[in-house]
Amino acid sequence: MPSTSTNQTDFNPTTGRWVLATVILGSAMAFIDGSGVNIALPVIQRELGVDTRAVQWIFEAYVLVLAAFTLVGGALCDQYGRRRCYAIGIILFSAASLGCAAAVDVRQLIIARGLQGIGGALLVPGGLALIGGYFPAEQRGRAIGTWAAFGAIGGMLAPLMAGSLVDAFSWRWIFYLNLPLSVITLTLLYKHVPESHDSARKGRPDWLGAVLVSAALGLLVFGLIEYPRLGISDALVSGPLLAGTTLFALFLWVESKTPSPMLPLGLFRSRLFSGVNLATLLLYTGLNGTFFFLPFYLIYVLEFSAIQAGASFMPMSIGIFLLSRRVGGMAGHHPRALLVFGSGCVALAYWLLSRAGVDTNYWLTVFPGVLMIGIGMGFCIAPITNVALGAVRSSQAGVASGVNNAVARLSSVLAIALFGIVITTSYNRSLDQGLEMMAASPATITYFATERGKLAAAKPPADMDKMQAAALHQLVKSAFSQGFAHACLFSMALSLATALCCWLTVPVAGISATPIQSSGDN
């Protein structure tokens, strides 16, 4: 949440509506890339013929850069002009989207996705900065509520829209769609939205911290993604993990010394603030890990089309949409009960999803699981944000909100790598057992030594007879289903850990700010 602008222009309701429309359109671009691209990943993998490690990097390149630079992006918006930085973010994001759409191989796509993350680091915080910079305090809550409501609708429609584009045209059209959206948004921005900035903000953006944390996360993610293939003893795994851990420790030391840190460590002196951010990390790691691999299960195992896979996400979005506002009214009164109940519902949902297999009936297993996740998250989202903000003084609410948002984004970075280990390990074990039971030939075993890296997208040898090929295809689907089931059980454990964390750290009723040092003190 940005600081209130010290040079805020006179509020005009008509201009306010234009500001909201501009921010909602810009956010639509981020929503499409956040959830829409995930639906397309199995199709991208099939078309480009790449293994799962490459697919993970298509996702990681975007979220890693976004997570590392979002807090810096928010500071730039406040300091150098919110409209200007928002416009730069839109231009970078749309240019990178064009690069994604035109990519001829996976390396170009990964690079373009990283550039999208840079644009997103200005676009995502810039939208709320524009709202916070224009709307007065008494109007700001309603404006943010309107933006959040449209965001929920976007969350429902983005996977469905992405699946429709993939089936009707190509996965590239998900990125092409950002181009007309960017033109419309920029037109509204410069025609109707006034410039604002926070002249009271002091200090320069923490570029060193952003570079250190992005390098640390990049090395850690690289080591974790390579671990299933090479093992911990390989230098390409242990080296990056050690270097990433060292750089992260250096990042924390730098943050403790810099006068304007991107991560104010003083906030974590509050037991409540530390607890709720740990709960955020656990809860969203399970959510992001499961929903990254769910489209692969739906498309490769249940043989859904992309639009069917996109529609499968809607029960969760509907549950969140219907409950979040109602639960938000109770968030300040019964935070512990809401969070424990919500994370318990999410844990139950993952148990339901863990029972999914090759011949699963979607309506009896996947649908209730996804719907239950939506119900559980509907009970968690508003209270967890409210607790994070209530754990500090009101003057620190903007910083606390930014840190909590950054923790949620960090969970995406870690989840894809960690869940890749869980699924790949289980998949390889099941595949090896199946090949042994089938008495597969040495040539087939050698073939799958490399093909297995594609997980559910692995195909039998082209020259194999139809009966053997069908049996191997079924084995691949079964092995991936086992891996996905273990991933869901891992998510269940994370959700139960979230409930325990909330039970131990969140008060039963009423949240008072803990008197900790200001964000600049570490």
C-alpha positions in Angstrom: 0.0 0.0 0.0 1.5 3.3 -1.0 1.9 6.2 1.3 -0.6 9.0 1.0 0.5 11.6 -1.4 1.6 14.9 0.2 0.6 16.8 -2.9 -2.7 15.1 -3.6 -4.9 16.9 -6.1 -8.4 17.9 -5.3 -10.7 14.9 -5.4 -13.2 14.7 -8.2 -15.6 11.8 -8.4 -15.5 11.6 -12.2 -11.7 11.6 -12.3 -11.8 9.0 -9.5 -13.9 6.7 -11.7 -11.4 7.1 -14.5 -8.5 6.3 -12.1 -10.3 3.1 -11.0 -11.0 2.1 -14.6 -7.4 2.6 -15.6 -6.1 0.6 -12.6 -8.6 -2.2 -13.2 -7.6 -2.5 -16.9 -3.9 -2.5 -16.0 -4.5 -5.1 -13.3 -6.3 -7.3 -15.9 -3.0 -7.7 -17.7 -1.4 -9.0 -14.6 -4.3 -11.3 -13.8 -4.1 -12.8 -17.3 -0.4 -13.5 -16.9 -0.8 -14.6 -13.3 -3.5 -17.3 -13.8 -4.0 -17.5 -17.5 -0.5 -18.5 -18.5 -0.6 -21.3 -16.0 -3.5 -22.9 -17.9 -1.4 -22.7 -21.1 1.8 -24.2 -19.7 0.9 -27.9 -20.6 0.2 -26.8 -24.2 3.4 -24.7 -24.3 5.3 -27.7 -23.1 3.8 -29.9 -25.8 4.3 -27.4 -28.6 7.9 -26.5 -27.7 8.8 -30.1 -26.8 10.6 -29.1 -23.5 10.9 -30.9 -20.2 9.3 -29.8 -16.9 12.4 -27.9 -15.7 12.0 -25.5 -18.7 8.3 -25.1 -18.0 9.1 -24.3 -14.3 11.4 -21.6 -15.5 8.8 -20.1 -17.8 6.8 -19.5 -14.6 9.7 -18.8 -12.2 11.3 -16.1 -14.5 8.3 -13.9 -14.1 7.4 -14.4 -10.4 11.0 -14.3 -9.2 11.7 -10.9 -10.8 8.3 -9.7 -9.7 8.8 -10.8 -6.1 12.3 -9.3 -5.9 11.5 -5.9 -7.3 7.9 -5.2 -6.3 8.8 -3.3 -3.1 11.4 -1.2 -5.0 8.8 -0.6 -7.7 6.4 0.8 -5.1 9.1 3.1 -3.8 9.8 4.3 -7.3 6.1 5.1 -7.9 5.9 7.2 -4.8 9.2 9.0 -5.4 9.3 9.7 -9.1 5.6 9.9 -10.0 2.9 7.2 -9.8 1.4 7.9 -13.3 4.9 8.0 -14.9 6.0 4.7 -13.3 2.7 3.0 -14.0 3.0 4.0 -17.7 6.6 2.7 -17.8 5.4 -0.5 -16.2 2.7 -0.9 -18.8 5.1 -0.2 -21.7 7.7 -2.7 -20.4 5.0 -5.3 -19.7 3.4 -5.1 -23.1 6.7 -5.0 -24.9 7.8 -8.2 -23.0 4.4 -9.7 -23.8 5.1 -9.2 -27.5 8.4 -10.9 -27.0 6.7 -13.9 -25.3 4.2 -14.2 -28.1 6.9 -14.1 -30.8 9.4 -16.5 -29.0 10.6 -19.2 -31.2 12.1 -21.3 -28.5 11.9 -21.7 -24.7 15.0 -19.6 -24.0 13.5 -16.6 -25.6 10.2 -17.2 -23.8 12.0 -17.4 -20.4 13.9 -14.2 -21.1 10.8 -12.4 -22.2 9.0 -13.6 -19.1 11.7 -12.2 -16.9 11.3 -8.8 -18.6 7.6 -9.1 -18.0 8.5 -9.4 -14.3 10.4 -6.1 -14.4 7.3 -4.4 -16.0 5.1 -6.1 -13.5 7.2 -4.7 -10.6 6.0 -1.2 -11.6 2.6 -2.2 -12.9 1.4 -4.2 -9.8 2.2 -1.7 -7.0 1.6 1.2 -9.3 -2.1 0.5 -9.6 -2.7 0.7 -5.8 -0.3 3.7 -5.7 -2.5 5.6 -8.1 -5.6 4.8 -6.0 -3.9 5.7 -2.7 -2.4 8.9 -4.3 -5.7 10.2 -5.6 -8.5 9.1 -3.4 -8.9 10.8 0.0 -8.8 8.6 3.1 -12.6 8.5 3.5 -13.0 7.3 -0.1 -10.0 5.1 -0.4 -11.5 2.0 1.2 -14.4 1.9 -1.1 -12.2 2.4 -4.1 -9.9 -0.4 -3.1 -12.9 -2.6 -2.5 -14.2 -1.9 -6.0 -10.8 -2.7 -7.4 -10.6 -5.9 -5.4 -14.1 -6.9 -6.6 -13.1 -6.5 -10.2 -9.9 -8.4 -9.4 -12.0 -11.3 -8.1 -14.0 -11.3 -11.3 -10.8 -11.2 -13.3 -9.5 -14.1 -11.3 -12.6 -16.1 -12.3 -12.5 -15.1 -16.0 -8.8 -15.2 -16.7 -8.3 -19.0 -16.7 -11.5 -19.4 -18.8 -10.4 -16.7 -21.2 -6.9 -18.2 -21.5 -8.2 -21.7 -22.1 -10.6 -20.3 -24.8 -7.7 -18.5 -26.6 -5.5 -21.6 -26.4 -8.1 -23.9 -27.9 -9.4 -21.4 -30.5 -6.1 -19.9 -31.6 -2.8 -20.5 -29.8 -1.2 -20.0 -26.4 0.6 -17.0 -28.0 -2.7 -15.1 -28.0 -2.7 -14.9 -24.2 0.3 -12.5 -24.6 -1.0 -10.8 -27.7 -4.1 -9.8 -25.7 -2.0 -7.5 -23.5 -1.2 -5.3 -26.5 -4.7 -3.8 -27.0 -5.2 -3.7 -23.3 -2.0 -1.7 -22.8 -3.0 0.8 -25.5 -6.4 1.4 -23.9 -4.9 1.7 -20.5 -2.2 4.2 -21.5 -4.8 6.3 -23.4 -7.0 6.5 -20.3 -4.0 7.1 -18.0 -2.7 10.2 -19.9 -6.1 11.5 -20.7 -7.9 11.3 -17.3 -5.4 10.4 -14.5 -3.4 13.2 -12.8 0.2 12.7 -11.7 0.9 12.3 -8.0 3.9 11.5 -5.8 4.9 11.4 -2.2 7.3 14.3 -1.6 7.7 13.2 2.0 9.4 10.0 1.1 13.1 10.0 2.0 16.0 7.9 0.8 16.7 6.1 -2.4 15.2 2.8 -3.5 17.0 -0.2 -2.1 18.6 -1.3 -5.3 21.3 -3.3 -3.6 18.8 -5.2 -1.6 16.7 -6.0 -4.6 19.7 -7.3 -6.6 20.9 -9.4 -3.7 17.5 -11.0 -3.0 16.9 -11.7 -6.7 20.3 -13.3 -7.1 19.8 -15.3 -3.9 16.3 -16.6 -4.9 17.5 -17.3 -8.5 20.4 -19.5 -7.2 18.2 -21.3 -4.7 15.5 -22.0 -7.3 18.1 -23.2 -9.8 19.5 -25.6 -7.2 16.0 -26.9 -6.2 14.9 -27.4 -9.8 18.0 -29.3 -10.7 18.0 -31.4 -7.6 15.6 -34.2 -8.8 17.7 -34.7 -11.9 21.2 -34.4 -10.5 21.0 -35.0 -6.8 22.4 -33.0 -3.9 26.0 -34.2 -4.4 26.3 -32.6 -7.9 28.1 -29.2 -7.9 25.3 -27.7 -10.1 22.9 -28.3 -7.2 25.0 -27.9 -4.0 26.9 -24.9 -5.4 23.9 -22.7 -6.2 22.1 -23.7 -3.0 25.2 -22.8 -0.9 25.7 -19.5 -2.9 22.0 -18.6 -2.7 21.9 -19.2 1.1 25.1 -17.1 1.5 23.6 -14.2 -0.6 20.4 -14.3 1.3 22.2 -14.0 4.6 24.1 -11.1 3.1 20.8 -9.6 2.0 19.5 -9.7 5.6 22.7 -8.1 6.8 22.5 -5.3 4.3 18.8 -4.7 5.2 19.8 -4.4 8.8 22.3 -1.6 8.0 20.7 0.4 5.2 18.6 3.5 6.2 15.8 2.8 3.7 15.5 -1.0 3.5 13.1 -2.8 1.1 12.5 -5.3 3.9 12.3 -3.5 7.3 13.5 -6.2 9.7 12.4 -4.2 12.7 8.8 -5.2 11.8 9.6 -8.8 12.6 10.2 -8.0 16.3 6.5 -8.3 16.6 5.6 -11.9 17.3 2.2 -11.4 15.7 3.6 -9.9 12.6 6.2 -12.7 12.2 3.6 -15.3 12.9 1.1 -14.0 10.3 3.7 -13.7 7.7 4.9 -17.3 8.3 1.3 -18.4 8.0 1.1 -16.5 4.7 4.2 -18.2 3.4 2.9 -21.7 4.4 -0.6 -21.2 3.1 0.3 -19.7 -0.3 3.2 -22.1 -0.9 0.7 -25.0 -0.8 -1.8 -23.1 -2.9 0.7 -22.0 -5.6 2.4 -25.4 -5.8 -0.9 -27.3 -6.2 -2.4 -25.0 -8.7 0.8 -24.8 -10.8 0.6 -28.6 -11.4 -3.2 -29.0 -11.5 -3.5 -28.0 -15.2 -1.0 -30.7 -16.1 -3.1 -33.3 -14.3 -6.3 -32.1 -15.9 -4.9 -31.8 -19.5 -2.5 -34.8 -19.6 -4.2 -37.3 -17.2 -7.9 -36.5 -17.4 -7.4 -35.3 -21.0 -9.3 -32.0 -20.6 -9.1 -29.3 -23.2 -7.5 -26.0 -22.2 -10.9 -24.3 -21.8 -12.2 -27.2 -19.6 -9.0 -26.9 -17.5 -9.6 -23.1 -17.2 -13.2 -23.6 -16.2 -12.1 -26.0 -13.5 -10.5 -23.1 -11.6 -13.8 -21.2 -11.4 -15.2 -22.9 -8.3 -12.2 -21.7 -6.2 -12.6 -18.1 -7.5 -16.4 -18.1 -6.9 -15.8 -19.3 -3.3 -13.3 -16.6 -2.6 -15.5 -14.0 -4.3 -18.6 -14.9 -2.3 -17.0 -15.2 1.1 -14.1 -12.6 1.2 -16.3 -9.5 1.7 -18.6 -11.1 4.3 -15.7 -12.6 6.2 -13.9 -9.3 6.0 -16.5 -7.8 8.3 -15.6 -10.3 11.0 -11.9 -10.3 10.4 -11.1 -7.8 13.3 -13.4 -9.6 15.8 -12.5 -13.3 15.5 -9.2 -13.5 13.6 -7.9 -16.8 15.1 -11.1 -18.7 14.6 -11.5 -17.6 11.0 -7.9 -18.4 10.1 -7.8 -21.8 11.8 -11.2 -22.8 10.3 -10.2 -21.5 6.8 -6.8 -23.2 6.7 -8.5 -26.4 8.0 -11.0 -26.3 5.1 -8.1 -25.9 2.7 -6.3 -28.9 4.3 -9.4 -31.0 3.8 -9.6 -29.8 0.2 -6.1 -31.0 -0.5 -6.9 -34.4 1.0 -9.8 -34.7 -1.4 -7.5 -33.7 -4.4 -5.0 -36.3 -3.2 -7.5 -39.0 -4.0 -7.6 -38.0 -7.7 -6.2 -40.7 -10.1 -6.2 -41.7 -13.7 -9.9 -42.7 -13.8 -11.1 -40.1 -11.4 -14.6 -38.6 -11.7 -14.0 -34.8 -11.8 -17.3 -34.0 -10.1 -16.7 -36.3 -7.2 -13.1 -35.4 -6.5 -11.6 -32.4 -8.2 -14.6 -30.2 -8.2 -15.4 -30.5 -4.5 -11.6 -30.1 -3.7 -11.2 -26.9 -5.7 -14.5 -25.5 -4.4 -13.4 -26.3 -0.8 -10.1 -24.5 -1.4 -12.1 -21.4 -2.5 -14.2 -21.6 0.7 -11.2 -22.0 2.9 -9.3 -19.2 1.2 -12.4 -17.0 1.5 -12.1 -17.4 5.2 -8.4 -16.6 5.2 -7.6 -13.8 2.8 -9.2 -10.9 4.6 -8.3 -11.9 8.2 -4.6 -12.7 7.3 -4.3 -9.2 5.6 -6.1 -7.5 8.5 -3.9 -9.2 11.1 -0.7 -8.2 9.2 -1.8 -4.6 9.1 -3.1 -4.6 12.7 0.2 -6.0 14.0 1.9 -2.6 13.5 1.2 1.0 14.1 -1.1 2.7 11.6 1.8 4.7 10.3 3.5 1.5 9.3 0.5 -0.1 7.6 1.8 0.6 4.1 5.1 -1.0 4.8 3.5 -4.0 6.5 1.1 -4.5 3.6 4.0 -4.4 1.1 6.0 -7.0 3.2 3.0 -9.3 3.5 2.4 -9.0 -0.3 6.1 -9.8 -0.9 5.9 -12.8 1.3 2.9 -14.1 -0.7 4.9 -13.6 -3.9 7.9 -15.3 -2.4 5.8 -18.4 -1.8 5.2 -18.6 -5.6 8.9 -18.6 -6.2 9.6 -21.4 -3.7 6.5 -23.4 -4.3 7.2 -24.3 -8.0 10.7 -25.5 -7.1 9.7 -27.4 -4.0 6.6 -29.1 -5.5 8.7 -30.0 -8.5 10.9 -32.1 -6.2 7.9 -33.8 -4.5 6.2 -34.7 -7.8 9.3 -35.6 -9.7 10.6 -37.9 -6.9 7.2 -39.7 -6.6 6.8 -39.8 -10.4 10.3 -41.4 -11.0 9.7 -44.0 -8.3 6.3 -45.0 -9.7 7.6 -45.0 -13.3 10.6 -47.2 -12.4 8.3 -49.7 -10.6 5.9 -49.8 -13.5 8.7 -50.3 -16.0 10.1 -53.2 -13.9 6.6 -54.8 -13.6 6.1 -54.5 -17.3 9.6 -56.1 -17.9 10.4 -53.2 -20.2 13.2 -53.7 -22.7 16.6 -52.0 -22.1 16.0 -49.8 -25.0 12.7 -48.6 -23.5 14.4 -48.0 -20.1 17.1 -46.0 -21.8 14.6 -44.0 -23.7 12.7 -43.0 -20.6 15.9 -42.0 -18.8 15.6 -38.7 -20.7 11.9 -38.6 -21.7 10.8 -38.9 -18.0 12.0 -35.3 -17.5 8.7 -34.2 -19.2 6.7 -35.9 -16.5 3.0 -36.2 -17.7 4.0 -35.1 -21.2 6.3 -38.1 -21.7 5.5 -40.1 -24.7 6.3 -43.8 -25.6 8.9 -44.4 -28.4 7.5 -43.5 -31.8 8.3 -47.0 -33.3 6.7 -49.0 -30.5 3.6 -51.2 -31.3 0.2 -49.7 -30.3 -0.5 -52.1 -27.4 2.8 -51.5 -25.6 2.6 -47.8 -26.3 -0.9 -47.6 -24.8 0.4 -49.5 -21.7 3.3 -47.0 -21.3 1.0 -44.1 -21.8 -1.2 -45.4 -19.0 1.9 -45.9 -16.8 3.0 -42.3 -17.4 -0.5 -41.0 -16.4 -0.6 -43.2 -13.3 2.9 -42.1 -12.3 2.1 -38.4 -12.6 -1.2 -39.0 -10.7 0.8 -40.5 -7.8 3.1 -37.5 -7.9 0.3 -35.1 -7.9 -1.4 -36.9 -5.0 1.8 -36.6 -2.9 2.0 -32.9 -3.8 -1.6 -32.5 -2.5 -0.7 -34.3 0.7 2.3 -31.9 1.1 0.0 -29.0 0.6 -2.3 -30.5 3.3 0.6 -30.6 5.7 1.4 -26.9 4.9 -2.2 -25.9 5.5 -2.3 -27.8 8.9 1.0 -26.0 9.8 -0.7 -22.7 8.9 -3.6 -23.5 11.3 -1.2 -24.3 14.1 0.8 -21.2 13.4 -2.3 -19.0 13.6 -3.5 -20.8 16.7 -0.2 -20.0 18.5 0.3 -16.4 17.3 -3.0 -14.8 16.4 -5.2 -13.5 19.3 -8.7 -14.8 19.8 -10.4 -11.4 19.3 -9.2 -7.9 18.7 -5.9 -6.9 17.3 -3.7 -4.2 18.8 -0.6 -2.9 17.2 2.6 -4.0 18.8 4.8 -1.1 19.7 7.8 -1.9 17.6 10.4 0.4 16.1 9.7 2.3 12.9 10.4 0.7 9.6 13.6 2.5 9.1 15.0 1.1 12.3 16.5 -2.3 12.2 
